[in-house]
Amino acid sequence: QVQLVESGGGLVQAGGSLRLSCAASGPIFSAYAMGWFRQAPGKEREFVAAVSWDGASTYYADSVKGRFTISRDNAKKMLYLQMNSLKPEDTAVYYCAVGVGPARVPKTPADFGSWGQGTQVTVSS
């Protein structure tokens, strides 16, 4: 089973950038699609981005398309989320997760398992 630890969150001004990292442990990281989700206070967890097992296919929520980039390094068992042009509405706890099921690029919470503990991102206006 894959275990996940997120890092890289913090406080940044609007327009700034952050890079989130997700370190995975377990024998078969490269076999799974991976994704990022976020949850703001009082809101449901929402999909942010996902990447296929080989890194060749990606999918983004409309709210982050063109600003965020998901990537992975299978040799290092790492998942990344580069976040540029951050907005106050991006403030949330960000989680990485392992894709389960047959979808090459899963997009809904039900398609993911083995969630990390989350990292806080706060964007000030």
C-alpha angles and dihedrals in degrees: 000000000000118000120199135205121186125205141163101072123134147123118308136165121249110278092030131115139238133180118214121202131199119197116203130201124195137079105272109039092138092060095065137074111233135208148184125227133176137205126198122198111284093007135101122256109271134200116252109170143332137198132200122246092263097041092242097112128048137175130194138194111250090243093064102028111128093016104060129053125195120203141159141206108207094186090059094035090234134142122196139194116196108199119194133174090023119200131202088250089064088070108121145105107281121214133189120211142181119247118238130188130033103303113116090212109018118205111181131069090245089062092061137070138169097053124195124234094257137240125237120240117189121184116193123206 
